[in-house]
Amino acid sequence: MMYWQEEIETMNRSDLEELQLKRLKKTIESAKNSSHYGKLFSELNITSENIHSLDDLRKIPFTTKDDLRNCYPFGMASIPLKDCVRVHSSSGTTGNPTVVLHSKKDLDEWANQVARCMYMVGLRDTDVFQNTSGYGMFTGGLGFQYGAEKLGALTVPAAAGNTKRQIKFITDFGTTCLHIIPSYATRLAEVFYELGIDPRKETKLKTICIGAEPHSEEQRKRIEQLLGVKAYNCFGMSEMNGPGVAFECTEQNGLHIWEDYVIVEIIDPVTLEPVPDGTIGELVLTTINREAMPLFRYRTRDLTRIIPGTCPCGRTHKRLDRFKGRSDDMIILKGVNIFPIQIEKILMNFKELANNYLITIETVGNSDEMQVEVEISDLFTDDYSTLQKLSKNITHQLKDELLITPRLKLVAKGSLPVQEGKAIRVRDLRKF
């Protein structure tokens, strides 16, 4: 059996859009009870009766993270607080934290959504699933925990960090699947080999779910080769419950976004107008199956595109391309727009290089300059002429990709800080 919920996953487009419209209308009625949306809908005369098609969603203004902060703590709630059973919150490093509320039904739906994703990439109740994400207010850990338990898999809530303990659990418990961020996956592989363990031969690992930070196809392939697994991209965000919003199938040709839970838009982040399928823009999401805190046209700031055409897997839900970065993470250098993932794509193609790299932007004199530091592999030579040739080759490819010439610095393995959480790849030292 290929599908967790075959009727929903393979629903024809017209029926799926009819379901979306029905759920959108219901969500609008519910959201009128929210302090934020109640006032907004009243001012704009937005009711379920004057939403006649999915195109009418554009009558509703965008929702932003600032709206969530301004409504702190519970101004976005659409049901009484006594009917909410969970609150998650961001760290709030730039003002009020963002808060997301859940009802019991919301948590049940979230578990089902993540289970659908995991089933899609081959997990079954016979698997051992190890979760290396943090728990607590961060939704990455709990979302996968719920999904794995709904699926019936044996779940190892290892949480983040402590790499040697992670490896012990993998080998002792017979872990078959990991949820892990890409930069930590490469670090995990390094420690495996440092301990003299070949994970391709000496573990039962077969599948990993990777997400939470942009990564290139080249990095995915490197992870698969190092660990001997199939790596599937996943996407989620706390504002949309957490993980499970979109997930790759076994075709690995885009992330199916579950349109019975959200309505998808891609917009130009400057003009805010919709862009055609196949064009990169900012992902905008509207929840249509959430009780406690629905969100309309939420600007995620994530850059991607809708992949045109159908998927051989038979699922009819739209597919998102690999995320290119964030509209608010873009580096502007000498008038050129640059995303860190463009640099990673080049570096990961060189087997002579290790996994760790750092991009630094700073002002030198009257000019902004970029330096790319990258570690070389333990197995590579320290011959000066060979290193010089390698450096020249990498710099040439970076120039072709970025249209500027960064300063490349090859450093010994272990020179750059080791990060077991989400990797910090960019230091921008410019003063604006």
For each residue, the residues with C-beta under 8 A, 3 or more apart:
1: 6
2: 6 313 314
3: 6 9 10 119 120 314 315
4: 9 115 116 119 120
5: 8 9 112 116
6: 1 2 3 9 10
7: 10 11
8: 5 11 260
9: 3 4 5 6 116 120 314 315 316 317
10: 3 6 7 314 315 316
11: 7 8 15 16 19 260 316
12: 15 16 316
13: 16 17 316
14: 17 18
15: 11 12 18 19
16: 11 12 13 19 20 259 260 316 317
17: 13 14 20 21 54
18: 14 15 21 22
19: 11 15 16 22 23 260
20: 16 17 23 24 54 259 260 263 288
21: 17 18 24 25 51 53 54
22: 18 19 25 26
23: 19 20 26 27 260 288 289
24: 20 21 27 28 51 54 57 263 286 288
25: 21 22 28 29 48 51
26: 22 23 29 30 48 288
27: 23 24 30 31 286 287 288 289 290 294 296
28: 24 25 31 32 41 46 47 48 51
29: 25 26 32 48
30: 26 27 33 78 79 291 294
31: 27 28 34 37 38 41 78 294 296
32: 28 29 37 38 41 78
33: 30 38 77 78 79
34: 31 37 38 75 76 77 78 293 294
35: 38 39 71 75 76 77
36: 39 40 67 71 75 76
37: 31 32 34 40 41 76 78 294 296
38: 31 32 33 34 35 41 42
39: 35 36 42 43
40: 36 37 43 44 46 60 61
41: 28 31 32 37 38 44 45 46 47
42: 38 39 45
43: 39 40
44: 40 41 59 60 61
45: 41 42 50
46: 28 40 41 50 51 59 60
47: 28 41 50 51
48: 25 26 28 29 51
49:
50: 45 46 47 56 59
51: 21 24 25 28 46 47 48 56 57 59
52: 56
53: 21 56
54: 17 20 21 24 57 263
55: 58
56: 50 51 52 53 59
57: 24 51 54 60 263 265 286 296 297
58: 55 274 297
59: 44 46 50 51 56
60: 40 44 46 57 296 297
61: 40 44 297
62: 272 284 297 298 299
63: 67 68 295 296 297 298 299
64: 67 68 298 299
65: 68 69 98 239 299
66: 69 70
67: 36 63 64 70 71 76
68: 63 64 65 71 72 76 98 99 239
69: 65 66 72 95 96 97 98
70: 66 67 75 96
71: 35 36 67 68 74 75 76
72: 68 69 75 96 97 98 99
73: 87 99
74: 71 77 81 99 101
75: 34 35 36 70 71 72
76: 34 35 36 37 67 68 71 99 101 293 295
77: 33 34 35 74 80 81 84 101 292 293
78: 30 31 32 33 34 37 291 292 293 294
79: 30 33 83 84 103 291 292
80: 77 83 84
81: 74 77 84 101
82:
83: 79 80 103 291 292
84: 77 79 80 81 87 101 102 103 292
85: 102 103 104 107
86: 101 102 106 107
87: 73 84 99 100 101 102
88: 99 100 102 137 138 139 238 242
89: 92 97 98 99 100 137
90: 97 98 137 238
91: 97 137
92: 89 95 96 97 98
93:
94:
95: 69 92
96: 69 70 72 92
97: 69 72 89 90 91 92
98: 65 68 69 72 89 90 92 238 239
99: 68 72 73 74 76 87 88 89
100: 87 88 89 139 238 239 241 293
101: 74 76 77 81 84 86 87 292 293
102: 84 85 86 87 88 106 107 110 241 292 293
103: 79 83 84 85 106 107 291 292
104: 85 107 108
105: 108 109 291
106: 86 102 103 109 110 241 290 291 292
107: 85 86 102 103 104 110 111 146
108: 104 105 111 112
109: 105 106 112 113 261 289 290
110: 102 106 107 113 114 143 146 241 242 244
111: 107 108 114 115 146 147 149 150
112: 5 108 109 115 116 150
113: 109 110 116 117 147 241 244 245 258 261
114: 110 111 117 118 143 144 146 147 148 150 243 244
115: 4 111 112 118 119 146 147 148 150 151
116: 4 5 9 112 113 119 120 244 258
117: 113 114 120 121 147 209 234 243 244 247
118: 114 115 121 123 129 144 147 148 151 153 177 209
119: 3 4 115 116 122 123 124 151
120: 3 4 9 116 117 247 248 249 250 256 313 315
121: 117 118 207 209 230 232 247 248 249 250
122: 119 206 207 250
123: 118 119 127 129 148 151 153 176 177 207
124: 119 127 151 152 153
125: 151 152 153
126: 153
127: 123 124 151 153 154 176 177 207
128: 153 154 156 173 174 175 176 177 204
129: 118 123 144 148 153 154 155 156 175 176 177 178 179
130: 156 158 166 169 170 173 175 177 178 179
131: 141 144 145 148 155 156 157 158 159 178 179
132: 158 159 160 166 178 179 180 181 184 188
133: 138 140 141 144 159 160 179 180 181 212
134: 138 140 141 159 160
135: 138 141 142 145 157 159
136: 141
137: 88 89 90 91
138: 88 133 134 135 141 238
139: 88 100 142 143 236 238 241 242 243
140: 133 134 143 144 179 212 236 242 243
141: 131 133 134 135 136 138 144 145 157 159
142: 135 139 145 146 242
143: 110 114 139 140 146 147 236 241 242 243 244
144: 114 118 129 131 133 140 141 147 148 179 209 243
145: 131 135 141 142 148 149 155 157
146: 107 110 111 114 115 142 143 149 150
147: 111 113 114 115 117 118 143 144 150 151 243 244
148: 114 115 118 123 129 131 144 145 151 153 155
149: 111 145 146 152 153 155
150: 111 112 114 115 146 147
151: 115 118 119 123 124 125 127 147 148
152: 124 125 149
153: 118 123 124 125 126 127 128 129 148 149 177
154: 127 128 129 173
155: 129 131 145 148 149
156: 128 129 130 131 169 173 175
157: 131 135 141 145
158: 130 131 132 162 165 166 169
159: 131 132 133 134 135 141
160: 132 133 134 184 420 421
161: 420 421
162: 158 165 166
163: 166 167 187 188 191 420
164: 167 168 191 195
165: 158 162 168 169
166: 130 132 158 162 163 169 170 188
167: 163 164 170 171 188 191 192 195 197
168: 164 165 171 172
169: 130 156 158 165 166 172 173 175
170: 130 166 167 173 175 178 199 203 205
171: 167 168 197 202 203
172: 168 169
173: 128 130 154 156 169 170
174: 128 204
175: 128 129 130 156 169 170 178 203 204 205
176: 123 127 128 129 204 205 206 207
177: 118 123 127 128 129 130 153 205 206 207 208 209
178: 129 130 131 132 170 175 185 205 207 208 209 229
179: 129 130 131 132 133 140 144 208 209 234 243
180: 132 133 184 185 188 208 209 210
181: 132 133 184 185 210 211 212 213 421 422 423
182: 185 186 210 211 213 215 219 220 223
183: 186 187 213 215 355 419 422 423
184: 132 160 180 181 187 188 419 420 421 423
185: 178 180 181 182 188 189 208 210 223 226 227 231
186: 182 183 189 190 219 222 223 226 355
187: 163 183 184 190 191 355 418 419 420
188: 132 163 166 167 180 184 185 191 192 227
189: 185 186 192 193 199 223 226 227
190: 186 187 193 194 354 355
191: 163 164 167 187 188 194 195
192: 167 188 189 195 197 198 199 227
193: 189 190 196 197 198
194: 190 191
195: 164 167 191 192
196: 193
197: 167 171 192 193 202 203
198: 192 193 201 202
199: 170 189 192 202 203 205 226 227 228
200: 203 227 228
201: 198 228
202: 171 197 198 199
203: 170 171 175 197 199 200
204: 128 174 175 176
205: 170 175 176 177 178 199 208 227 228 229
206: 122 176 177 229 230
207: 121 122 123 127 176 177 178 229 230 231 232
208: 177 178 179 180 185 205 223 227 229 230 231 232
209: 117 118 121 144 177 178 179 180 231 232 234 247
210: 180 181 182 185 215 220 223 231 232 233 234
211: 181 182 233 234 235 236 243
212: 133 140 181 422
213: 181 182 183 422 423
214: 323 324 325 326 339 340 341 344
215: 182 183 210 219 220 341 344
216: 219 220 322 341 344 345 348
217: 220 221 322 345
218: 221 222 344 345 348 349
219: 182 186 215 216 222 223 344 348 355
220: 182 210 215 216 217 223 224 231 233
221: 217 218 224 225 348
222: 186 218 219 225 226 348 355
223: 182 185 186 189 208 210 219 220 226 227 229 231
224: 220 221 227 228 229 230 231
225: 221 222 228
226: 185 186 189 199 222 223
227: 185 188 189 192 199 200 205 208 223 224 231
228: 199 200 201 205 224 225
229: 178 205 206 207 208 223 224
230: 121 206 207 208 224 250 252
231: 185 207 208 209 210 220 223 224 227
232: 121 207 208 209 210 247 248 250 252
233: 210 211 220 247 248 252 255 322
234: 117 179 209 210 211 243 244 246 247 248 255
235: 211 243 245 246 247 255 257 302 320 323
236: 139 140 143 211 240 241 242 243 244 245 246
237: 240 242 245 300 302
238: 88 90 98 100 138 139 241 242
239: 65 68 98 100 295 298 300
240: 236 237 245 262 285 287 295 298
241: 100 102 106 110 113 139 143 236 238 244 245 290
242: 88 110 139 140 142 143 236 237 238
243: 114 117 139 140 143 144 147 179 211 234 235 236
244: 110 113 114 116 117 143 147 234 236 241 247 258
245: 113 235 236 237 240 241 257 258 261 262 285
246: 234 235 236 255 256 257 258 320
247: 117 120 121 209 232 233 234 235 244 255 256
248: 120 121 232 233 234 251 252 253 254 255 256
249: 120 121 252 253 256 311 313 315
250: 120 121 122 230 232 313
251: 248 254 311 312 313
252: 230 232 233 248 249
253: 248 249 307 311 319
254: 248 251 307 311 319 320 321 322
255: 233 234 235 246 247 248 319 320 321 322
256: 120 246 247 248 249 311 315 317 318 319
257: 235 245 246 262 264 317 318 319 320
258: 113 116 244 245 246 261 262 317
259: 16 20 262 263 264 317 318
260: 8 11 16 19 20 23 288 289 317
261: 109 113 245 258 287 288 289 290
262: 240 245 257 258 259 285 286 287 288
263: 20 24 54 57 259 285 286 288
264: 257 259 283 284 285 306 318 320
265: 57 274 283 284 285 286 297
266: 274 275 277 279 280 281 282 283 284 304 305 306
267: 271 272 273 274 275 281 282 284 299
268: 271 272 273 274 275 281 282
269: 272 281 282 301 303 327
270:
271: 267 268
272: 62 267 268 269
273: 267 268
274: 58 265 266 267 268 281
275: 266 267 268 279 280 281 305
276: 279
277: 266 305 306 307 308
278: 305 306 307 308
279: 266 275 276 305
280: 266 275 303 304 305 321 324
281: 266 267 268 269 274 275 303 304 305
282: 266 267 268 269 299 300 301 302 303 327
283: 264 265 266 300 302 303 304 320
284: 62 264 265 266 267 297 298 299 300
285: 240 245 262 263 264 265 295 297 298 300
286: 24 27 57 262 263 265 295 296 297 298
287: 27 240 261 262 290 294 295 296 298
288: 20 23 24 26 27 260 261 262 263 294
289: 23 27 109 260 261
290: 27 106 109 241 261 287 293 294 295
291: 30 78 79 83 103 105 106 294
292: 77 78 79 83 84 101 102 103 106
293: 34 76 77 78 100 101 102 290
294: 27 30 31 34 37 78 287 288 290 291
295: 63 76 239 240 285 286 287 290 298
296: 27 31 37 57 60 63 286 287
297: 57 58 60 61 62 63 265 284 285 286
298: 62 63 64 239 240 284 285 286 287 295
299: 62 63 64 65 267 282 284
300: 237 239 282 283 284 285
301: 269 282 326 327 328 329
302: 235 237 282 283 323 326 327
303: 269 280 281 282 283 323 324 325 326 327 339
304: 266 280 281 283 320 321 322 323 324
305: 266 275 277 278 279 280 281 320 321
306: 264 266 277 278 318 319 320 321
307: 253 254 277 278 318 319 320 321
308: 277 278
309:
310: 316
311: 249 251 253 254 256 314 315 319
312: 251
313: 2 120 249 250 251
314: 2 3 9 10 311
315: 3 9 10 120 249 256 311
316: 9 10 11 12 13 16 310
317: 9 16 256 257 258 259 260
318: 256 257 259 264 306 307
319: 253 254 255 256 257 306 307 311
320: 235 246 254 255 257 264 283 304 305 306 307 323
321: 254 255 280 304 305 306 307 324
322: 216 217 233 254 255 304
323: 214 235 302 303 304 320
324: 214 280 303 304 321 339 341
325: 214 303 329 330 339 340 341
326: 214 301 302 303 329 330
327: 269 282 301 302 303 330
328: 301
329: 301 325 326 339 340 426
330: 325 326 327 337 338 339
331: 337 338 339 340 359 361 370 426 428
332: 335 336 337 338
333: 336 338 361 368 370 404
334: 367 368 404
335: 332
336: 332 333 402 403 404
337: 330 331 332
338: 330 331 332 333 342 343 370 402 404
339: 214 303 324 325 329 330 331 342
340: 214 325 329 331 343 344 359 425 426
341: 214 215 216 324 325 344 345
342: 338 339 345 346 401 402
343: 338 340 346 347 357 359 372 398 401 402 406
344: 214 215 216 218 219 340 341 347 348 357 425
345: 216 217 218 341 342 348 349 401
346: 342 343 349 350 394 397 398 401
347: 343 344 350 353 357 372 374 394
348: 216 218 219 221 222 344 345 353
349: 218 345 346 397
350: 346 347 353 390 393 394
351: 377
352: 376 377 380 390
353: 347 348 350 357 374 375 376 377 394
354: 190 374 375 376 377 378 413
355: 183 186 187 190 219 222 375
356: 374 375 416 418
357: 343 344 347 353 372 373 374 375 416 425
358: 372 373 374 416 424 425 426 427
359: 331 340 343 370 371 372 373 406 425 426 427
360: 370 371 372 373 426 427 428 429
361: 331 333 368 369 370 426 427 428 429 430
362: 368 369 371 429 430
363: 366 367 368 369 429 430 431
364: 367 368 369
365:
366: 363
367: 334 363 364
368: 333 334 361 362 363 364 430
369: 361 362 363 364 406 407
370: 331 333 338 359 360 361 404 406 407
371: 359 360 362 406 407 408 409
372: 343 347 357 358 359 360 398 406 407 408 409
373: 357 358 359 360 409 411 415 416
374: 347 353 354 356 357 358 394 408 409 410 411
375: 353 354 355 356 357 410 411 412 413 414 415 416
376: 352 353 354 380 387 410 411 412 413
377: 351 352 353 354 380 413
378: 354 413
379:
380: 352 376 377
381: 386 387
382: 387
383: 386 387
384: 387 388
385: 388 389
386: 381 383 389 390
387: 376 381 382 383 384 390 391 410
388: 384 385 391 392
389: 385 386 392 393
390: 350 352 386 387 393 394 410
391: 387 388 394 395 408 410
392: 388 389 395 396
393: 350 389 390 396 397
394: 346 347 350 353 374 390 391 397 398 408
395: 391 392 398 399 405 406 408
396: 392 393 399 400
397: 346 349 393 394 400 401
398: 343 346 372 394 395 401 402 405 406 408
399: 395 396 402 403 404 405 406
400: 396 397
401: 342 343 345 346 397 398
402: 336 338 342 343 398 399 406
403: 336 399
404: 333 334 336 338 370 399
405: 395 398 399
406: 343 359 369 370 371 372 395 398 399 402
407: 369 370 371 372
408: 371 372 374 391 394 395 398
409: 371 372 373 374
410: 374 375 376 387 390 391
411: 373 374 375 376 415 416
412: 375 376 415
413: 354 375 376 377 378
414: 375 418
415: 373 375 411 412
416: 356 357 358 373 375 411
417:
418: 187 356 414
419: 183 184 187 422 423 424
420: 160 161 163 184 187
421: 160 161 181 184
422: 181 183 212 213 419
423: 181 183 184 213 419
424: 358 419 427
425: 340 344 357 358 359
426: 329 331 340 358 359 360 361
427: 358 359 360 361 424
428: 331 360 361
429: 360 361 362 363
430: 361 362 363 368
431: 363
432:
